[in-house]
Amino acid sequence: MTTLDLTKLPEYLKGQRWFAGKAWPIKHVTVVDHANVAAGPCSMSLAVVEVMYELGQPERYLLPVKTSADGVRDALEDDDCLRALFDLIRDGAQLPSASGRIVGEWIGGPEGLLGLPSPLTVRRMMVEQSNTSVVLGEKVIVKIIRKLEAGVNPEHEVGRFLATRTSFRATPALLGALRLEGAAGATLALAHRFIPNAVDGWKYTLDRLRQERPLGEVFLDEMADLGARLGDLHRAFGSAPPDDAAFAPEPLLQEDLQRWSASIVGELGVTLAEAGRLHTDLEGRRERLIDYAKRLAQVSPSGQKIRIHGDMHLGQVLRSHDQWLIFDFEGEPARSFTARREKYSPLRDVAGMLRSFDYAEATVALEGGAPRGRVGPSRDAFLEGYRKATLGAAFLPSDPAAFDAMLRAFELEKLLYEVRYEMQNRPDWVRIPVEALLRMEESP
C-alpha cells in the first residue's frame, strides 16, 4: 500500500472541498481497508479511512492516493489514474483488498463503449463539492464518491433497475459501478451516460421566468411534459415484479398514512416553534396547518407504496433536445440509505416538484421582479401532464379527494423541511417557504 502518514491526514482532510467534517475536532483517522491498483503508468492505493471525531458519529471516506516527491497526494489529480479507475468498471475487474475485494460492474453492454476515443480524454467537473466527477471521452461521466456510507447505495440500485428491468429511458443511463465488498463495503464510483449540452432544469426554468411575463403555451406544454416524465418514472417503479423485494409495489395501509401524518405533526410543532421566534407572523397558525396533516391520517387507503425519486425538484432534471431527463436518484442526503430506499406514496415526488415552481418564481422576485402569478398555471400544467401519464395507475389513490388530501399533506411536509433548511443554510431565503406556509394556512 502507498504509505499514508496518518498523523497528517486530519490536516489533509480538512483541506479537501468534499470533506464534510471541517467544523469538528478530529480525534484520529484509521485505514479500515485498502487495495492497490497498478495499471500502466498509474500506481495508486484506494484507501477507505475512518474519521473519529471528539464528538459525534465516525465517518468514512474514500482516498485514492499515490506517492510523490512531496509525499502522498490525491491520485485523482492524475488523468492516468482516472482512466485506470474507469477501466476497473469497464472491464468488470476484481482486485483483492486488505479485508475484501474491489469489484467493477459494467451494464452498458458493448454499445456503451462505442465512440469512446483513445486515448480517453479527461475533463473534470468543477461544480460538485461533495464528490469528484469527471467526463471521459465526452461520452461517460464518472462520479467518484468521497463520503462513504454502508449499505445499498440507492443511486446505484435505482440506476441498475431502470437500465436493466424497465423501458424508462428519460434519464442518463447507468453504465457501471465500482464497489468495495467486505466489512467496509460501499459503492465507490458510478458511471453514467454523459448528456452533452444539457441544461439544468432549475436554470432553464429561471431563464424562462425571467424572459416571460405571462406564461406562454410553449412553457406550459413543457411543464405538462415534465409532469408526464415523472409519471412515466413512477410507472417504471410500479412495474417491478412481486419477486423483486426492493422495488415491488406494496399496498398502502392505514398505518402508513397514520405514521406519515404523525411525523408531519411532529415536524410542524418543532419547526413553527423555532421559526416563529424570528417570523412572528407564523404565531397562531399551527391549528389550521395541522389540519392538513390530520386529513392524511383520515384518508381511506387506496393505491400503493412504490420506490420514488425521493428528492424531486427542478435541480434534478435536465433539458436536452427539447426533452426532460430525470437524474440523481441518490435521495435526500440527510437521510440514511435505509430511509432513502423506503417505499412511499409517489405523490411525495409530485409535491416536491410543485414546491420547486414556487421557489423558481420567488427567486426571480428576489432578484427584483414582482411575483406575476405564474406558479398556479405551472402547477396546473404539471399536474395535468402527470395525471394523463398515470391515468388508471394502481399506485395512486382512486378517489380524487384522497389524491388532493395526500398531495397537500406532502406539500406541507416539504415546506417544513424547507423552513428548517433555509434557517440553517440560507436565512435570506427562509421567507420563501414561510410565505408559502402563510398562504397554505389562509387557503380554504
Contacts in CASP RR format, 6 or more apart in sequence:
PFRMAT RR
TARGET T0000
AUTHOR 0000-0000-0000
METHOD contacts of the structure
MODEL  1
MTTLDLTKLPEYLKGQRWFAGKAWPIKHVTVVDHANVAAGPCSMSLAVVE
VMYELGQPERYLLPVKTSADGVRDALEDDDCLRALFDLIRDGAQLPSASG
RIVGEWIGGPEGLLGLPSPLTVRRMMVEQSNTSVVLGEKVIVKIIRKLEA
GVNPEHEVGRFLATRTSFRATPALLGALRLEGAAGATLALAHRFIPNAVD
GWKYTLDRLRQERPLGEVFLDEMADLGARLGDLHRAFGSAPPDDAAFAPE
PLLQEDLQRWSASIVGELGVTLAEAGRLHTDLEGRRERLIDYAKRLAQVS
PSGQKIRIHGDMHLGQVLRSHDQWLIFDFEGEPARSFTARREKYSPLRDV
AGMLRSFDYAEATVALEGGAPRGRVGPSRDAFLEGYRKATLGAAFLPSDP
AAFDAMLRAFELEKLLYEVRYEMQNRPDWVRIPVEALLRMEESP
1 31 0 8 1.000
1 34 0 8 1.000
1 36 0 8 1.000
1 45 0 8 1.000
1 47 0 8 1.000
1 98 0 8 1.000
2 36 0 8 1.000
2 43 0 8 1.000
2 44 0 8 1.000
2 45 0 8 1.000
2 47 0 8 1.000
2 65 0 8 1.000
2 66 0 8 1.000
2 67 0 8 1.000
2 72 0 8 1.000
3 67 0 8 1.000
3 72 0 8 1.000
4 31 0 8 1.000
4 45 0 8 1.000
4 47 0 8 1.000
4 49 0 8 1.000
4 63 0 8 1.000
4 65 0 8 1.000
4 72 0 8 1.000
5 71 0 8 1.000
5 72 0 8 1.000
6 28 0 8 1.000
6 29 0 8 1.000
6 30 0 8 1.000
6 31 0 8 1.000
8 72 0 8 1.000
9 29 0 8 1.000
9 49 0 8 1.000
10 26 0 8 1.000
10 28 0 8 1.000
10 29 0 8 1.000
10 51 0 8 1.000
12 72 0 8 1.000
13 19 0 8 1.000
13 21 0 8 1.000
13 26 0 8 1.000
13 29 0 8 1.000
13 51 0 8 1.000
13 61 0 8 1.000
14 21 0 8 1.000
14 22 0 8 1.000
14 26 0 8 1.000
15 22 0 8 1.000
16 74 0 8 1.000
16 146 0 8 1.000
17 129 0 8 1.000
18 61 0 8 1.000
18 129 0 8 1.000
18 130 0 8 1.000
18 131 0 8 1.000
18 132 0 8 1.000
18 146 0 8 1.000
18 147 0 8 1.000
19 61 0 8 1.000
19 146 0 8 1.000
20 59 0 8 1.000
20 130 0 8 1.000
20 147 0 8 1.000
21 51 0 8 1.000
21 53 0 8 1.000
21 59 0 8 1.000
24 53 0 8 1.000
24 54 0 8 1.000
24 55 0 8 1.000
24 56 0 8 1.000
25 53 0 8 1.000
25 54 0 8 1.000
25 55 0 8 1.000
26 51 0 8 1.000
26 52 0 8 1.000
26 53 0 8 1.000
26 54 0 8 1.000
27 52 0 8 1.000
27 53 0 8 1.000
27 54 0 8 1.000
28 52 0 8 1.000
29 49 0 8 1.000
29 50 0 8 1.000
29 51 0 8 1.000
29 52 0 8 1.000
30 49 0 8 1.000
30 50 0 8 1.000
30 52 0 8 1.000
31 47 0 8 1.000
31 48 0 8 1.000
31 49 0 8 1.000
31 50 0 8 1.000
32 48 0 8 1.000
32 49 0 8 1.000
32 50 0 8 1.000
32 60 0 8 1.000
32 99 0 8 1.000
32 183 0 8 1.000
32 184 0 8 1.000
33 47 0 8 1.000
33 48 0 8 1.000
33 97 0 8 1.000
33 98 0 8 1.000
33 99 0 8 1.000
33 100 0 8 1.000
33 180 0 8 1.000
33 182 0 8 1.000
33 183 0 8 1.000
33 184 0 8 1.000
33 185 0 8 1.000
34 45 0 8 1.000
34 46 0 8 1.000
34 47 0 8 1.000
34 48 0 8 1.000
34 97 0 8 1.000
34 98 0 8 1.000
35 45 0 8 1.000
35 46 0 8 1.000
35 95 0 8 1.000
35 96 0 8 1.000
35 97 0 8 1.000
35 98 0 8 1.000
35 101 0 8 1.000
35 102 0 8 1.000
35 180 0 8 1.000
36 43 0 8 1.000
36 44 0 8 1.000
36 45 0 8 1.000
36 95 0 8 1.000
37 43 0 8 1.000
37 44 0 8 1.000
37 45 0 8 1.000
37 46 0 8 1.000
37 81 0 8 1.000
37 84 0 8 1.000
37 85 0 8 1.000
37 88 0 8 1.000
37 95 0 8 1.000
39 80 0 8 1.000
39 83 0 8 1.000
39 84 0 8 1.000
39 87 0 8 1.000
40 80 0 8 1.000
40 84 0 8 1.000
41 80 0 8 1.000
42 66 0 8 1.000
42 75 0 8 1.000
42 78 0 8 1.000
42 80 0 8 1.000
42 81 0 8 1.000
42 83 0 8 1.000
42 84 0 8 1.000
43 66 0 8 1.000
44 64 0 8 1.000
44 65 0 8 1.000
44 66 0 8 1.000
44 75 0 8 1.000
44 78 0 8 1.000
44 81 0 8 1.000
44 84 0 8 1.000
45 64 0 8 1.000
45 65 0 8 1.000
45 66 0 8 1.000
45 75 0 8 1.000
46 62 0 8 1.000
46 63 0 8 1.000
46 64 0 8 1.000
46 97 0 8 1.000
46 102 0 8 1.000
46 180 0 8 1.000
46 188 0 8 1.000
47 62 0 8 1.000
47 63 0 8 1.000
47 64 0 8 1.000
47 65 0 8 1.000
48 60 0 8 1.000
48 61 0 8 1.000
48 62 0 8 1.000
48 63 0 8 1.000
48 148 0 8 1.000
48 180 0 8 1.000
48 184 0 8 1.000
48 186 0 8 1.000
49 60 0 8 1.000
49 61 0 8 1.000
49 63 0 8 1.000
50 58 0 8 1.000
50 59 0 8 1.000
50 60 0 8 1.000
51 58 0 8 1.000
51 59 0 8 1.000
51 60 0 8 1.000
51 61 0 8 1.000
52 58 0 8 1.000
53 59 0 8 1.000
59 147 0 8 1.000
60 147 0 8 1.000
60 148 0 8 1.000
60 149 0 8 1.000
60 150 0 8 1.000
60 184 0 8 1.000
60 186 0 8 1.000
61 146 0 8 1.000
61 147 0 8 1.000
61 148 0 8 1.000
62 144 0 8 1.000
62 145 0 8 1.000
62 146 0 8 1.000
62 148 0 8 1.000
62 186 0 8 1.000
62 188 0 8 1.000
63 74 0 8 1.000
64 74 0 8 1.000
64 75 0 8 1.000
64 76 0 8 1.000
64 81 0 8 1.000
64 85 0 8 1.000
64 144 0 8 1.000
65 72 0 8 1.000
65 73 0 8 1.000
65 74 0 8 1.000
65 75 0 8 1.000
66 72 0 8 1.000
66 73 0 8 1.000
66 75 0 8 1.000
66 78 0 8 1.000
66 81 0 8 1.000
67 73 0 8 1.000
75 81 0 8 1.000
76 82 0 8 1.000
76 132 0 8 1.000
76 134 0 8 1.000
76 144 0 8 1.000
79 122 0 8 1.000
82 122 0 8 1.000
82 134 0 8 1.000
82 136 0 8 1.000
82 142 0 8 1.000
83 119 0 8 1.000
83 120 0 8 1.000
83 122 0 8 1.000
83 136 0 8 1.000
85 142 0 8 1.000
85 144 0 8 1.000
85 178 0 8 1.000
85 189 0 8 1.000
86 120 0 8 1.000
86 136 0 8 1.000
86 140 0 8 1.000
86 142 0 8 1.000
86 191 0 8 1.000
87 93 0 8 1.000
88 95 0 8 1.000
88 102 0 8 1.000
88 104 0 8 1.000
88 178 0 8 1.000
89 104 0 8 1.000
89 105 0 8 1.000
89 106 0 8 1.000
89 142 0 8 1.000
89 175 0 8 1.000
89 176 0 8 1.000
89 177 0 8 1.000
89 178 0 8 1.000
89 189 0 8 1.000
89 191 0 8 1.000
90 106 0 8 1.000
90 113 0 8 1.000
90 191 0 8 1.000
91 104 0 8 1.000
91 106 0 8 1.000
92 103 0 8 1.000
92 104 0 8 1.000
92 105 0 8 1.000
92 106 0 8 1.000
93 102 0 8 1.000
93 103 0 8 1.000
93 104 0 8 1.000
94 101 0 8 1.000
94 102 0 8 1.000
94 103 0 8 1.000
94 104 0 8 1.000
95 101 0 8 1.000
95 102 0 8 1.000
96 102 0 8 1.000
97 180 0 8 1.000
97 182 0 8 1.000
99 182 0 8 1.000
99 183 0 8 1.000
99 184 0 8 1.000
100 180 0 8 1.000
100 181 0 8 1.000
100 182 0 8 1.000
100 183 0 8 1.000
100 184 0 8 1.000
101 180 0 8 1.000
101 181 0 8 1.000
101 182 0 8 1.000
102 178 0 8 1.000
102 179 0 8 1.000
102 180 0 8 1.000
102 181 0 8 1.000
102 188 0 8 1.000
103 178 0 8 1.000
103 179 0 8 1.000
103 180 0 8 1.000
103 181 0 8 1.000
104 176 0 8 1.000
104 177 0 8 1.000
104 178 0 8 1.000
104 179 0 8 1.000
105 176 0 8 1.000
105 177 0 8 1.000
105 178 0 8 1.000
105 179 0 8 1.000
106 175 0 8 1.000
106 176 0 8 1.000
107 160 0 8 1.000
107 163 0 8 1.000
107 164 0 8 1.000
107 174 0 8 1.000
107 175 0 8 1.000
107 176 0 8 1.000
108 163 0 8 1.000
108 173 0 8 1.000
108 175 0 8 1.000
108 176 0 8 1.000
112 139 0 8 1.000
112 175 0 8 1.000
112 193 0 8 1.000
115 139 0 8 1.000
116 136 0 8 1.000
116 137 0 8 1.000
116 139 0 8 1.000
116 140 0 8 1.000
117 137 0 8 1.000
120 136 0 8 1.000
120 137 0 8 1.000
121 136 0 8 1.000
121 137 0 8 1.000
121 138 0 8 1.000
122 134 0 8 1.000
122 135 0 8 1.000
122 136 0 8 1.000
122 137 0 8 1.000
123 134 0 8 1.000
123 135 0 8 1.000
123 136 0 8 1.000
123 137 0 8 1.000
123 138 0 8 1.000
124 132 0 8 1.000
124 133 0 8 1.000
124 134 0 8 1.000
124 135 0 8 1.000
125 133 0 8 1.000
125 134 0 8 1.000
125 135 0 8 1.000
125 141 0 8 1.000
128 143 0 8 1.000
130 146 0 8 1.000
130 147 0 8 1.000
130 333 0 8 1.000
131 143 0 8 1.000
131 144 0 8 1.000
131 145 0 8 1.000
131 146 0 8 1.000
132 143 0 8 1.000
132 144 0 8 1.000
132 146 0 8 1.000
133 141 0 8 1.000
133 142 0 8 1.000
133 143 0 8 1.000
133 144 0 8 1.000
134 141 0 8 1.000
134 142 0 8 1.000
134 144 0 8 1.000
135 141 0 8 1.000
135 194 0 8 1.000
136 142 0 8 1.000
136 194 0 8 1.000
137 194 0 8 1.000
138 194 0 8 1.000
138 196 0 8 1.000
139 193 0 8 1.000
139 194 0 8 1.000
140 175 0 8 1.000
140 191 0 8 1.000
140 192 0 8 1.000
140 193 0 8 1.000
140 194 0 8 1.000
141 172 0 8 1.000
141 191 0 8 1.000
141 192 0 8 1.000
141 193 0 8 1.000
141 194 0 8 1.000
142 189 0 8 1.000
142 190 0 8 1.000
142 191 0 8 1.000
143 189 0 8 1.000
143 190 0 8 1.000
143 191 0 8 1.000
143 192 0 8 1.000
144 188 0 8 1.000
144 189 0 8 1.000
145 153 0 8 1.000
145 186 0 8 1.000
145 187 0 8 1.000
145 188 0 8 1.000
145 189 0 8 1.000
145 190 0 8 1.000
148 184 0 8 1.000
148 185 0 8 1.000
148 186 0 8 1.000
148 187 0 8 1.000
148 188 0 8 1.000
149 186 0 8 1.000
149 336 0 8 1.000
149 337 0 8 1.000
150 184 0 8 1.000
150 185 0 8 1.000
150 186 0 8 1.000
150 337 0 8 1.000
151 185 0 8 1.000
151 186 0 8 1.000
151 337 0 8 1.000
151 338 0 8 1.000
152 246 0 8 1.000
152 337 0 8 1.000
152 341 0 8 1.000
153 186 0 8 1.000
153 187 0 8 1.000
153 190 0 8 1.000
153 330 0 8 1.000
153 337 0 8 1.000
154 329 0 8 1.000
154 330 0 8 1.000
154 331 0 8 1.000
154 337 0 8 1.000
154 340 0 8 1.000
154 341 0 8 1.000
155 187 0 8 1.000
155 190 0 8 1.000
155 328 0 8 1.000
155 329 0 8 1.000
155 330 0 8 1.000
155 331 0 8 1.000
156 174 0 8 1.000
156 177 0 8 1.000
156 179 0 8 1.000
156 187 0 8 1.000
156 190 0 8 1.000
157 246 0 8 1.000
157 341 0 8 1.000
158 307 0 8 1.000
158 329 0 8 1.000
159 171 0 8 1.000
159 173 0 8 1.000
159 174 0 8 1.000
159 329 0 8 1.000
160 174 0 8 1.000
160 177 0 8 1.000
161 240 0 8 1.000
161 244 0 8 1.000
161 246 0 8 1.000
161 247 0 8 1.000
161 307 0 8 1.000
162 168 0 8 1.000
162 171 0 8 1.000
162 173 0 8 1.000
162 174 0 8 1.000
162 236 0 8 1.000
163 173 0 8 1.000
163 174 0 8 1.000
165 240 0 8 1.000
165 244 0 8 1.000
165 247 0 8 1.000
166 236 0 8 1.000
166 239 0 8 1.000
167 236 0 8 1.000
168 232 0 8 1.000
168 233 0 8 1.000
168 235 0 8 1.000
168 236 0 8 1.000
170 229 0 8 1.000
170 232 0 8 1.000
170 233 0 8 1.000
170 323 0 8 1.000
170 324 0 8 1.000
170 325 0 8 1.000
170 326 0 8 1.000
171 233 0 8 1.000
171 325 0 8 1.000
171 326 0 8 1.000
171 327 0 8 1.000
172 192 0 8 1.000
172 193 0 8 1.000
172 194 0 8 1.000
172 195 0 8 1.000
172 318 0 8 1.000
172 325 0 8 1.000
172 327 0 8 1.000
173 192 0 8 1.000
173 193 0 8 1.000
174 190 0 8 1.000
174 191 0 8 1.000
174 192 0 8 1.000
175 191 0 8 1.000
175 192 0 8 1.000
175 193 0 8 1.000
176 190 0 8 1.000
176 191 0 8 1.000
177 187 0 8 1.000
177 189 0 8 1.000
177 190 0 8 1.000
177 191 0 8 1.000
178 187 0 8 1.000
178 188 0 8 1.000
178 189 0 8 1.000
178 190 0 8 1.000
179 185 0 8 1.000
179 186 0 8 1.000
179 187 0 8 1.000
179 188 0 8 1.000
180 186 0 8 1.000
180 187 0 8 1.000
180 188 0 8 1.000
192 327 0 8 1.000
195 318 0 8 1.000
195 320 0 8 1.000
195 325 0 8 1.000
197 320 0 8 1.000
198 318 0 8 1.000
198 319 0 8 1.000
198 320 0 8 1.000
198 325 0 8 1.000
199 318 0 8 1.000
199 319 0 8 1.000
199 320 0 8 1.000
200 314 0 8 1.000
200 315 0 8 1.000
200 318 0 8 1.000
200 319 0 8 1.000
201 314 0 8 1.000
201 315 0 8 1.000
201 317 0 8 1.000
201 318 0 8 1.000
201 319 0 8 1.000
202 313 0 8 1.000
202 314 0 8 1.000
202 315 0 8 1.000
202 356 0 8 1.000
202 360 0 8 1.000
204 314 0 8 1.000
204 319 0 8 1.000
205 314 0 8 1.000
205 356 0 8 1.000
205 357 0 8 1.000
205 360 0 8 1.000
206 360 0 8 1.000
206 363 0 8 1.000
206 364 0 8 1.000
208 219 0 8 1.000
209 360 0 8 1.000
209 361 0 8 1.000
209 364 0 8 1.000
209 374 0 8 1.000
210 364 0 8 1.000
210 367 0 8 1.000
212 219 0 8 1.000
213 372 0 8 1.000
214 372 0 8 1.000
214 374 0 8 1.000
215 374 0 8 1.000
215 377 0 8 1.000
215 378 0 8 1.000
219 378 0 8 1.000
220 377 0 8 1.000
220 378 0 8 1.000
220 381 0 8 1.000
221 381 0 8 1.000
222 324 0 8 1.000
223 357 0 8 1.000
223 378 0 8 1.000
223 381 0 8 1.000
223 382 0 8 1.000
224 381 0 8 1.000
224 382 0 8 1.000
224 384 0 8 1.000
224 385 0 8 1.000
224 388 0 8 1.000
225 323 0 8 1.000
225 324 0 8 1.000
225 385 0 8 1.000
226 317 0 8 1.000
226 324 0 8 1.000
226 353 0 8 1.000
226 382 0 8 1.000
227 353 0 8 1.000
227 382 0 8 1.000
227 383 0 8 1.000
227 385 0 8 1.000
227 386 0 8 1.000
227 389 0 8 1.000
228 385 0 8 1.000
228 386 0 8 1.000
228 388 0 8 1.000
228 389 0 8 1.000
229 317 0 8 1.000
229 324 0 8 1.000
229 325 0 8 1.000
229 326 0 8 1.000
229 389 0 8 1.000
230 309 0 8 1.000
230 312 0 8 1.000
230 326 0 8 1.000
230 349 0 8 1.000
230 350 0 8 1.000
230 353 0 8 1.000
230 386 0 8 1.000
230 389 0 8 1.000
231 346 0 8 1.000
231 385 0 8 1.000
231 386 0 8 1.000
231 389 0 8 1.000
231 390 0 8 1.000
231 393 0 8 1.000
232 389 0 8 1.000
233 309 0 8 1.000
233 326 0 8 1.000
234 306 0 8 1.000
234 308 0 8 1.000
234 346 0 8 1.000
234 349 0 8 1.000
234 390 0 8 1.000
234 393 0 8 1.000
234 395 0 8 1.000
235 389 0 8 1.000
235 390 0 8 1.000
235 393 0 8 1.000
237 247 0 8 1.000
237 249 0 8 1.000
237 306 0 8 1.000
237 307 0 8 1.000
237 308 0 8 1.000
237 346 0 8 1.000
237 395 0 8 1.000
238 247 0 8 1.000
238 249 0 8 1.000
238 304 0 8 1.000
238 306 0 8 1.000
238 307 0 8 1.000
238 393 0 8 1.000
238 394 0 8 1.000
238 395 0 8 1.000
240 246 0 8 1.000
240 247 0 8 1.000
240 248 0 8 1.000
240 249 0 8 1.000
240 306 0 8 1.000
240 307 0 8 1.000
241 248 0 8 1.000
242 248 0 8 1.000
246 307 0 8 1.000
246 341 0 8 1.000
247 306 0 8 1.000
247 307 0 8 1.000
249 304 0 8 1.000
249 305 0 8 1.000
249 306 0 8 1.000
249 343 0 8 1.000
249 394 0 8 1.000
249 395 0 8 1.000
250 304 0 8 1.000
250 305 0 8 1.000
250 306 0 8 1.000
250 343 0 8 1.000
251 301 0 8 1.000
251 303 0 8 1.000
251 304 0 8 1.000
251 305 0 8 1.000
252 301 0 8 1.000
252 302 0 8 1.000
252 303 0 8 1.000
252 304 0 8 1.000
252 305 0 8 1.000
252 345 0 8 1.000
253 301 0 8 1.000
254 301 0 8 1.000
256 301 0 8 1.000
256 305 0 8 1.000
257 296 0 8 1.000
257 297 0 8 1.000
257 299 0 8 1.000
257 301 0 8 1.000
257 406 0 8 1.000
258 297 0 8 1.000
260 296 0 8 1.000
260 345 0 8 1.000
260 409 0 8 1.000
260 413 0 8 1.000
261 293 0 8 1.000
261 294 0 8 1.000
261 296 0 8 1.000
261 297 0 8 1.000
261 409 0 8 1.000
262 297 0 8 1.000
263 413 0 8 1.000
264 292 0 8 1.000
264 293 0 8 1.000
264 296 0 8 1.000
264 409 0 8 1.000
264 412 0 8 1.000
264 413 0 8 1.000
264 416 0 8 1.000
265 290 0 8 1.000
265 293 0 8 1.000
265 294 0 8 1.000
267 413 0 8 1.000
267 416 0 8 1.000
267 417 0 8 1.000
268 286 0 8 1.000
268 289 0 8 1.000
268 290 0 8 1.000
268 293 0 8 1.000
268 412 0 8 1.000
268 416 0 8 1.000
269 286 0 8 1.000
271 416 0 8 1.000
271 419 0 8 1.000
271 420 0 8 1.000
272 282 0 8 1.000
272 285 0 8 1.000
272 286 0 8 1.000
272 289 0 8 1.000
274 420 0 8 1.000
274 423 0 8 1.000
275 282 0 8 1.000
275 419 0 8 1.000
275 423 0 8 1.000
275 430 0 8 1.000
275 434 0 8 1.000
276 282 0 8 1.000
276 283 0 8 1.000
278 423 0 8 1.000
278 430 0 8 1.000
279 430 0 8 1.000
279 431 0 8 1.000
279 434 0 8 1.000
281 434 0 8 1.000
281 438 0 8 1.000
282 434 0 8 1.000
282 437 0 8 1.000
282 438 0 8 1.000
285 437 0 8 1.000
285 438 0 8 1.000
285 441 0 8 1.000
288 441 0 8 1.000
289 412 0 8 1.000
289 437 0 8 1.000
289 440 0 8 1.000
289 441 0 8 1.000
292 405 0 8 1.000
292 408 0 8 1.000
292 409 0 8 1.000
292 412 0 8 1.000
292 440 0 8 1.000
293 409 0 8 1.000
293 412 0 8 1.000
293 413 0 8 1.000
295 405 0 8 1.000
295 408 0 8 1.000
295 409 0 8 1.000
296 405 0 8 1.000
296 406 0 8 1.000
296 409 0 8 1.000
298 405 0 8 1.000
299 397 0 8 1.000
299 402 0 8 1.000
299 405 0 8 1.000
299 406 0 8 1.000
300 399 0 8 1.000
300 402 0 8 1.000
302 397 0 8 1.000
302 398 0 8 1.000
302 399 0 8 1.000
302 402 0 8 1.000
303 394 0 8 1.000
303 395 0 8 1.000
303 396 0 8 1.000
303 397 0 8 1.000
303 398 0 8 1.000
304 394 0 8 1.000
304 395 0 8 1.000
305 343 0 8 1.000
305 344 0 8 1.000
305 345 0 8 1.000
305 395 0 8 1.000
306 343 0 8 1.000
306 344 0 8 1.000
306 346 0 8 1.000
306 395 0 8 1.000
307 341 0 8 1.000
307 343 0 8 1.000
308 343 0 8 1.000
308 344 0 8 1.000
308 345 0 8 1.000
308 346 0 8 1.000
308 348 0 8 1.000
308 349 0 8 1.000
309 316 0 8 1.000
309 326 0 8 1.000
309 329 0 8 1.000
309 331 0 8 1.000
309 349 0 8 1.000
310 331 0 8 1.000
310 332 0 8 1.000
310 340 0 8 1.000
310 344 0 8 1.000
310 348 0 8 1.000
310 349 0 8 1.000
311 328 0 8 1.000
311 330 0 8 1.000
311 331 0 8 1.000
311 332 0 8 1.000
312 348 0 8 1.000
312 349 0 8 1.000
312 350 0 8 1.000
312 352 0 8 1.000
312 353 0 8 1.000
312 356 0 8 1.000
313 352 0 8 1.000
313 353 0 8 1.000
313 355 0 8 1.000
313 356 0 8 1.000
313 359 0 8 1.000
314 353 0 8 1.000
314 356 0 8 1.000
314 357 0 8 1.000
314 359 0 8 1.000
314 360 0 8 1.000
315 356 0 8 1.000
316 326 0 8 1.000
316 327 0 8 1.000
316 328 0 8 1.000
317 324 0 8 1.000
317 325 0 8 1.000
317 326 0 8 1.000
317 327 0 8 1.000
318 324 0 8 1.000
318 325 0 8 1.000
318 327 0 8 1.000
319 325 0 8 1.000
330 340 0 8 1.000
331 340 0 8 1.000
332 340 0 8 1.000
345 395 0 8 1.000
345 406 0 8 1.000
345 410 0 8 1.000
346 390 0 8 1.000
346 395 0 8 1.000
346 396 0 8 1.000
347 396 0 8 1.000
347 403 0 8 1.000
347 406 0 8 1.000
347 407 0 8 1.000
347 410 0 8 1.000
348 410 0 8 1.000
348 413 0 8 1.000
350 383 0 8 1.000
350 386 0 8 1.000
350 407 0 8 1.000
350 410 0 8 1.000
351 407 0 8 1.000
351 410 0 8 1.000
351 411 0 8 1.000
351 413 0 8 1.000
351 414 0 8 1.000
352 410 0 8 1.000
352 411 0 8 1.000
352 414 0 8 1.000
353 382 0 8 1.000
354 379 0 8 1.000
354 382 0 8 1.000
354 383 0 8 1.000
354 407 0 8 1.000
354 411 0 8 1.000
355 411 0 8 1.000
355 414 0 8 1.000
355 415 0 8 1.000
355 418 0 8 1.000
355 433 0 8 1.000
355 436 0 8 1.000
357 375 0 8 1.000
357 376 0 8 1.000
357 378 0 8 1.000
357 379 0 8 1.000
357 382 0 8 1.000
358 375 0 8 1.000
358 432 0 8 1.000
358 436 0 8 1.000
359 418 0 8 1.000
359 432 0 8 1.000
361 371 0 8 1.000
361 372 0 8 1.000
361 373 0 8 1.000
361 374 0 8 1.000
361 375 0 8 1.000
361 378 0 8 1.000
362 371 0 8 1.000
362 432 0 8 1.000
362 435 0 8 1.000
363 432 0 8 1.000
365 371 0 8 1.000
366 429 0 8 1.000
366 432 0 8 1.000
390 396 0 8 1.000
396 403 0 8 1.000
397 403 0 8 1.000
397 406 0 8 1.000
408 440 0 8 1.000
411 440 0 8 1.000
412 440 0 8 1.000
415 433 0 8 1.000
415 436 0 8 1.000
415 437 0 8 1.000
415 440 0 8 1.000
418 432 0 8 1.000
418 433 0 8 1.000
418 436 0 8 1.000
419 430 0 8 1.000
419 433 0 8 1.000
419 434 0 8 1.000
419 437 0 8 1.000
422 429 0 8 1.000
422 430 0 8 1.000
422 432 0 8 1.000
422 433 0 8 1.000
423 430 0 8 1.000
END
